[in-house]
Amino acid sequence: MPVGFGFAPVACGKLERRSAPSGYRVRVNHHRHVLTPVIALALLSTLVVGCSPSPTPRPTPTAAFATEEEAFAAAEETYRAYIDALNQVDFAEPTTFEPVYALLQSSAASSTRKTFSQFHAESLRVTGTTAYNSFEGNTADLARGEIRARVCLDVTAVDVLDPEGRSVVSPERESLQPMAIIFRTDEAAELRISSLSGSEEFEC
């Protein structure tokens, strides 16, 4: 309830009308009471002493997915869309980066943007297509909308070339790469990839 000058609390939720104490100055401007900072602070202190604010009720979170199976299916669909978008990237054309960025958030988004910017600046070119030969849901926090999965990424056909056409890929690169992926729902309840990292916890 808005409290104006001339009221002071006697109990939580109850107000008592008082006359303005002598010595207080009130300047009226277009029917609004404007208090000096010291007076306003004094009134505020009076209002809060002896009254604990009622706790704000927290809404019960709605589960992002009904079952683990539904969560894992949504995660794989998101990852498949990511791979499809990745295979359409042309590092000479930054506009082709956007469909990939749209599926990422957090560290996955920042690291991918950094890599793509570097490849574009160095005029690198990717040949072949990326694929994955397995996707395994690991854990799913249904209420929070967080899914962790294991993926075997297949980069057998992928090469990265410099402007002279020379490969810059390490000859020690594994063709099948175990990846740990974390998915999270964003503010619009859309599932996004939030983390992409190599894993030593399993083999492909």
N, C-alpha and C positions, 0 to 999 in steps of 0.2 A: 504494500500500500504506500503511495507517495506520502511523505510526511513533510508538511510545511512548517514554517516558523510559528511558534505559539503552541506546539504540542510536545509533550514529553511522555515516555512510556512509564506505566506503573506496573505492568506485568506483560509477559509475552503475548502479543496480539491485542493488547488493550492500550488505548491512548487516553490521556487526561488533558483537557484544555487548560492552558496557563496563560497568564498575561506575559508580555515580553519583559524580561528582567531589565532593570534600569542599567544604563550604560551600554546596552547593545544598540548598535546602529543598523538600521535596515534601509537600504536605498531601493525605492520602487521605480521600476522601469517597465512601462507597458504592462502593468498589473503583475509583474513577476517579482518575487522577493529575491534580492541578490545579497548574499551574506559575505562578509569578509572571510578569508580562508581560516582564520583562527576560530571564529564563531562556528563556521561549518564543521570544522574538525571536532569542536566541543560537542556539538549536537550529535554528530556521528558516533562519538564515543559513548554518549548517553544511550543511544539507541541499541548498541550491541552489548552493553554490560548486562549480564544476567540472563541473556537470551541466546541459546544455541540455535543456529539455523537448522531447519529441518533438512535431513539429507535428501539430495536429489535422487529420485528413483532411477535406477539404471535399467534400460530396456533389455529384455532377454534377447541375446543374439540369435539371429535366424541362421540356421545351418546353410552354408553355401551349396552343399550337395547332400542328397538324401542318403547315399550309400558310398562306400569306398569304391565299388565298381563304377559308379557314375562319375566319381571324382577322377579315377584313373583314366576312364574313357575320355573325359574332357581334357585331361592333361595331354594324352597322346594326340588328340585332335589338334590341340594348340601347337604341339611340337611338330606335327606333320605340316601344318600351315607355315611354321617357321622355316622348315627345310625347303618347302616349295618357294617361299619368298627369297631365301638365301640363294637358291639356284637361278634366280632371275636378276641378281645384282650384276651391274656393269660398273666397275669402279671408275670408269671415265664419265659416268652419268650419275651424280649424287642423288638425283630424284628417284633412282631405283632403290635407294637405301630405305626410303620411308616405310614400305610394307614390312620390312624386317623390324625397324624401330617400333612400329605399332604393336608388335607382339612382345615387347620387352619392357622391363622396368628395373629399377634399382641397379645393382652392380652389373647385371647382364646388359642393361642399356648403356651404361657409361663405358664399359670395356669394349663393347661392339662399336660404339661411335668413335672411340679412339682408334681402333684398328682400321675401320673403314676410312677414316680421315687420313690415316697414314698411307694406306694402299692408294688412295686417290692422289695424294701429294707426290708419291713416288712413281706414279703411272704404272702400277702393277696390274697384271691381268690374270684372271683365274680361268682355267679351262677345265672341262669335265663337270660332273655333277656330284654333289654330296648326297649320301643316303644314310639310312640306319637299318640295321638288320635285326634289332630287337629293342623292345621297350617294355620295361618292367616297373610297375608301380611298387613303391617301397613302403611309404607311410602316407596317411591322409588325415589331416586335422579338419574334420568336416565343418566345425563351427567357424574356424578362422579362415577356411578356404585355402589351406596350404597343402600342397602335394609334393612329395619327393619321389623321384624316379631314377632308374638306372637305364642308360641307353648305350648301345654299342653303335658308335658312329662309324660309318664306312666312307673313307676318303680315298679309296683305292684309285679311283679315276680322276682325282683332283690334282691339279698342278697350279703353281703360282709362278708367273713369268715376269721378268723385268722388261723394260722397254726394248732391249736387244733380243728378247725371246729366250733368255736363259732362265732356267728354273732356280728359284730361291728357296725351294723346299729342302729341308735337311734329308739326306739319304737315310738317316736313322729313323725317320718318321714311321710310326706304326700305321698300317692300312686300316686296322680296326682299333678304334680308340674308346676305352670305357669312360663314360661321362656321367657325372652326378648332376641332376637337374632339379631345381626347386621352382615350383610354380606357386603363385599367389594371386588371389583376386584383387583387383584394384578398386578404387572408390565407386566405380560404376558396376561393380560385381562381375567384371570381365576377367577371365583367367589370363595371366601374363607370365612369361618366364622371368624370374627375378635373379636366378643364378645359373651360370653354366661353368662347370669346372671339370678338369680331368680327375679321375678317381683311381686309387690303388686298392680299393676295397673289393673289387671283383675283376674278373678277366673276361675278355670277349673271345 
